[in-house]
Amino acid sequence: MRKLFRAGCVLSAAFLLILSSCTADEINIPPSLRGSRDLQQMLRIARQSASRPAVRYAALEPVISRYRAAGEIKALNALLGRFLQENPGDPYGAYYLMAMAEGARDTGSKELSLDYMRRLLKNYPDLEIAGRSLHLLAMAELARNTDSPREAIAMRMEMQQRFFDRIDPGRNLYALAGEYRKIGNWDAMYAAYRNFLDYPQTVIPGNPDAAYEIGKQLEFHNSSKYWTMNDLDELVRTVKYAIRTRDAALLKRYQAEDFFLMSWTQRTSDDFTHTRMNLGSFLQRNIRYRSELESFSNDREAYLWSAGWSWKIPTWYLYFRKIDYPADPEINGRWEWAGIYFGERL
């Protein structure tokens, strides 16, 4: 990896020689910048330093800053594109393409920006600027913004391999698993999730319970899934029958493996909510349940009101959930009795 530097010493040594001995081709400078003589001088130096990439870079770096400050992004991209066309093997090409990509992005040209990033990765060696790898920046930008899951996968895999110590590997693995999910590569998705759990310190923005949820997904993936049913109505009828006949074994048979018991204000990530409890010991003759599911049930979640349990909170809502498991079409879309909410719904 080549590290960028401000080559003032290179310029000072070459400046007078180049400026006094060359006649540069005219460059179309935007009207807003034509009054700047030093800008014109820097462009002449860059234009006449075909055999000295470091001099060209040192001359163009302040030019790029001036164009950006003036809002001349399209003109800047045209200028840098011309230099790259004239010097296709320039070792600083990654820097110029990154500048072009950022300019295209800032003017709303997302696809053009991503194309510049792809050219950067394919055609130029990596550079480091302000302690950051341009290849890593390009990969991260492509991974976040491409419309192709396969391209995102390729970028995240390379980031994991080449820049393991410069990224959050847990967050990258979490995102990688999401891309595998998009293309239906379930084995790779679960492998990425398993690796994600090796980084318990990772925090996923917007999902503080990500590690818990992934752990439960993996448990479900590896389970027998014997408690699931194709039809919600049949599952509810079976649970009602077990309550009515006080059949503790049948009641236990249809509890999900990760069955929870909690109040409406708790979160399923709380360890206490998954304490195993023998519901059969709470079965009483006077337990009541409504004939219909609650009105706030929907096509993915269902609630059944019940009361009369031998517990300090007599009202329990039995909670049923549709299973999201596209890895197995025979299981995906089935229903499970996932848990119980104690007390009246808030």
C-alpha positions in Angstrom: 0.0 0.0 0.0 1.4 3.4 -0.9 1.0 6.2 1.6 0.0 9.7 0.3 2.1 12.7 1.3 2.1 16.4 0.6 5.0 16.6 -1.8 5.9 20.3 -1.2 9.6 19.5 -1.5 9.0 17.8 -4.8 7.1 20.8 -6.1 9.6 23.3 -4.9 12.4 21.5 -6.7 10.5 21.1 -9.9 8.4 24.2 -10.0 10.7 26.7 -11.6 12.1 24.3 -14.1 8.7 23.2 -15.3 7.1 26.6 -15.3 9.9 28.2 -17.2 10.5 25.5 -19.8 7.1 24.2 -20.9 4.0 25.4 -22.8 1.1 23.5 -21.3 -1.9 22.6 -23.3 -4.8 24.8 -22.4 -7.2 23.5 -19.8 -10.7 24.7 -19.7 -10.9 26.3 -16.2 -14.3 27.2 -14.9 -15.1 30.9 -14.9 -15.3 31.0 -11.1 -11.7 30.0 -10.9 -10.0 31.7 -13.9 -8.7 34.6 -11.8 -6.5 32.4 -9.8 -2.9 32.5 -11.2 -1.6 29.9 -8.7 -4.3 27.5 -9.8 -3.3 27.9 -13.4 0.4 27.3 -12.4 -0.5 24.1 -10.5 -2.4 22.9 -13.6 0.6 23.6 -15.8 2.8 21.6 -13.5 0.4 18.7 -13.5 0.0 18.8 -17.2 3.8 18.8 -17.9 4.8 16.2 -15.4 3.9 13.1 -17.3 6.9 11.1 -16.1 6.6 12.2 -12.5 3.4 11.0 -10.8 4.4 12.4 -7.4 4.8 15.9 -8.8 1.5 15.6 -10.6 -0.2 14.4 -7.4 1.3 17.3 -5.4 0.1 19.8 -8.0 -3.4 18.3 -8.3 -4.1 17.9 -4.6 -4.7 21.7 -4.0 -6.5 22.0 -7.3 -9.0 19.4 -6.2 -9.6 21.3 -3.0 -10.1 24.6 -4.8 -12.6 23.0 -7.3 -14.5 21.5 -4.5 -14.6 24.7 -2.5 -16.0 26.5 -5.5 -18.6 23.8 -6.1 -17.2 23.0 -9.5 -17.7 19.2 -9.1 -18.5 18.4 -12.7 -15.5 20.4 -14.0 -13.3 18.7 -11.4 -14.4 15.2 -12.6 -13.8 16.1 -16.2 -10.4 17.4 -15.3 -9.4 14.3 -13.3 -10.8 12.1 -16.0 -8.6 13.8 -18.6 -5.5 13.2 -16.4 -6.4 9.6 -15.9 -7.0 9.1 -19.6 -3.6 10.6 -20.4 -1.8 8.7 -17.6 -3.6 5.3 -17.2 -0.8 3.8 -15.2 -0.6 6.6 -12.6 0.1 5.0 -9.2 -2.0 7.8 -7.7 -5.0 6.9 -9.8 -6.9 5.5 -6.8 -6.8 9.0 -5.2 -8.1 10.7 -8.4 -10.9 8.1 -8.8 -11.9 8.5 -5.2 -12.2 12.2 -5.7 -14.3 11.6 -8.8 -16.5 9.1 -6.9 -17.1 11.5 -4.1 -17.9 14.3 -6.5 -20.4 12.1 -8.4 -22.0 11.0 -5.1 -22.3 14.5 -3.8 -24.1 15.6 -7.0 -26.6 12.7 -6.8 -25.0 10.4 -9.4 -25.0 7.2 -7.2 -24.4 4.7 -10.0 -21.6 6.8 -11.6 -20.0 7.1 -8.1 -20.1 3.3 -7.7 -18.6 2.8 -11.1 -15.6 5.0 -10.2 -15.2 2.9 -7.1 -15.2 -0.3 -9.1 -12.5 1.2 -11.5 -10.5 2.2 -8.5 -10.4 -1.4 -7.1 -9.9 -3.1 -10.4 -7.2 -0.9 -12.0 -5.1 0.8 -9.3 -3.1 -0.3 -6.2 -4.2 0.8 -2.8 -3.3 4.1 -1.3 -3.6 5.4 2.2 -4.7 8.9 3.0 -5.1 10.3 6.5 -4.6 6.8 7.8 -7.4 5.3 5.7 -7.2 2.8 2.9 -8.8 3.9 -0.3 -9.5 0.3 -1.3 -11.3 -0.2 2.0 -13.3 2.9 1.6 -14.3 1.9 -1.9 -15.3 -1.7 -0.8 -17.4 -0.3 2.1 -19.1 2.1 -0.1 -20.0 -0.6 -2.7 -21.1 -3.0 0.0 -23.5 -0.4 1.4 -24.9 1.0 -1.8 -24.8 -1.6 -4.6 -28.1 -3.1 -5.7 -26.4 -6.5 -6.3 -26.2 -8.8 -3.2 -23.5 -10.8 -4.9 -21.3 -7.8 -5.3 -21.9 -6.8 -1.7 -21.0 -10.3 -0.6 -17.7 -10.1 -2.6 -16.9 -6.7 -1.1 -17.6 -7.8 2.5 -15.7 -11.1 2.1 -12.6 -9.2 0.9 -13.0 -6.6 3.7 -13.0 -9.5 6.2 -9.9 -11.0 4.7 -7.8 -8.0 3.8 -8.8 -5.5 6.5 -9.8 -7.6 9.4 -8.0 -5.4 11.9 -9.4 -2.1 10.4 -13.1 -2.9 10.5 -15.7 -4.2 13.0 -15.6 -7.8 11.9 -18.8 -8.7 13.8 -20.8 -5.9 12.1 -19.4 -6.9 8.8 -20.4 -10.5 9.3 -23.9 -9.5 10.3 -24.3 -7.5 7.1 -22.8 -10.3 5.1 -25.4 -12.8 6.5 -28.1 -10.4 5.4 -26.8 -10.4 1.8 -26.7 -14.2 1.8 -30.3 -14.2 2.9 -31.2 -12.0 -0.1 -30.0 -14.6 -2.5 -31.2 -17.6 -0.5 -27.8 -19.1 0.4 -29.0 -20.3 3.8 -25.9 -22.4 4.7 -23.6 -19.4 4.1 -26.0 -17.1 6.0 -26.0 -19.4 9.1 -22.3 -19.8 8.8 -21.9 -16.0 8.9 -24.3 -15.7 11.8 -22.3 -18.3 13.8 -19.1 -16.4 13.1 -20.9 -13.2 14.1 -21.5 -14.6 17.6 -17.7 -14.8 18.1 -17.8 -11.0 18.5 -20.1 -10.4 21.5 -18.8 -6.8 21.9 -20.3 -5.8 18.5 -23.3 -3.6 18.7 -25.6 -3.5 15.6 -27.1 0.1 15.2 -30.9 0.0 15.6 -30.9 -3.6 16.9 -29.3 -3.9 20.4 -30.6 -7.4 20.8 -29.0 -8.7 17.5 -26.7 -11.2 19.2 -29.7 -12.7 21.2 -31.9 -12.9 18.1 -29.2 -14.5 16.0 -28.5 -17.0 18.8 -32.2 -17.9 18.8 -32.3 -18.2 15.1 -29.4 -20.7 15.2 -31.1 -22.7 17.9 -34.2 -22.9 15.9 -32.2 -23.9 12.8 -30.7 -26.8 14.7 -33.9 -27.9 16.4 -36.4 -30.6 15.4 -39.2 -28.1 15.2 -41.7 -30.8 16.4 -44.0 -28.2 18.1 -45.0 -26.4 15.0 -48.3 -26.7 13.1 -49.4 -25.8 9.6 -52.7 -24.3 10.7 -53.1 -21.6 13.3 -56.7 -22.6 14.1 -55.7 -26.2 14.6 -52.9 -25.2 17.0 -55.2 -22.9 19.0 -57.8 -25.7 19.2 -55.2 -28.1 20.5 -53.9 -25.7 23.2 -57.5 -25.0 24.2 -58.2 -28.7 24.5 -55.1 -29.3 26.6 -56.3 -26.5 29.0 -59.9 -27.8 29.1 -58.8 -31.4 29.8 -55.9 -30.3 32.0 -53.6 -32.4 29.8 -50.2 -31.1 31.0 -48.2 -33.3 28.7 -50.1 -32.1 25.6 -49.7 -28.5 26.7 -46.0 -29.0 27.0 -45.8 -30.8 23.7 -46.8 -27.7 21.8 -44.8 -25.1 23.7 -42.0 -23.7 21.5 -38.5 -24.8 22.4 -37.7 -21.2 23.2 -41.0 -20.6 25.0 -41.2 -17.3 27.0 -43.2 -16.1 30.0 -43.2 -12.4 30.6 -45.1 -9.2 31.2 -45.9 -6.8 28.4 -43.1 -4.4 29.4 -40.3 -7.0 29.4 -38.2 -8.0 26.4 -37.6 -11.5 25.2 -33.9 -10.9 25.4 -34.2 -10.9 29.2 -32.9 -14.2 30.5 -35.6 -14.5 33.1 -38.3 -14.6 30.5 -37.1 -18.0 29.3 -37.1 -19.7 32.7 -38.6 -23.2 32.2 -41.9 -23.6 34.0 -44.3 -26.5 34.2 -47.5 -25.0 33.1 -49.4 -28.1 34.1 -49.1 -27.2 37.7 -51.2 -24.1 37.0 -54.0 -25.9 35.3 -57.3 -25.4 37.2 -61.0 -26.3 36.4 -62.0 -22.7 36.3 -59.6 -21.5 33.6 -61.5 -19.6 30.9 -60.5 -18.5 27.4 -62.3 -16.5 24.7 -63.7 -18.3 21.8 -62.0 -16.0 19.3 -58.5 -14.5 19.0 -58.0 -10.9 20.0 -58.8 -8.2 17.6 -55.2 -6.9 17.6 -54.0 -10.3 16.1 -52.7 -10.2 12.6 -51.5 -12.5 9.8 -48.2 -13.0 11.7 -49.1 -12.9 15.3 -52.1 -14.0 17.3 -53.2 -13.6 20.9 -55.7 -15.6 22.9 -57.1 -14.1 26.2 -57.4 -16.5 29.1 -58.0 -16.1 32.9 -58.4 -18.1 36.1 -54.8 -19.5 36.3 -53.5 -20.2 39.8 -51.1 -17.4 39.8 -50.9 -14.0 41.3 -51.7 -12.5 37.9 -54.8 -14.5 36.7 -54.9 -13.1 33.2 -52.6 -14.6 30.6 -52.5 -13.9 26.9 -51.3 -16.9 24.9 -49.1 -15.7 22.1 -48.9 -17.5 18.7 -46.4 -16.6 16.0 -45.9 -17.4 12.3 -42.5 -18.9 11.7 -40.1 -17.0 9.4 -37.7 -19.8 8.2 -37.2 -19.6 4.4 -34.3 -22.1 4.7 -37.0 -24.9 4.8 -40.1 -24.3 2.7 -41.9 -27.0 4.7 -41.4 -25.2 8.0 -41.6 -21.6 6.7 -45.0 -20.1 7.4 -46.0 -22.7 10.0 -47.2 -21.6 13.4 -45.8 -22.0 16.9 -47.1 -21.3 20.4 -44.2 -19.0 21.3 -45.1 -17.8 24.8 -47.4 -16.1 27.3 -47.8 -12.4 28.3 -48.9 -11.9 31.9 -51.6 -9.3 32.8 -53.9 -7.1 30.8 -52.5 -5.7 27.6 -51.1 -2.2 28.0 
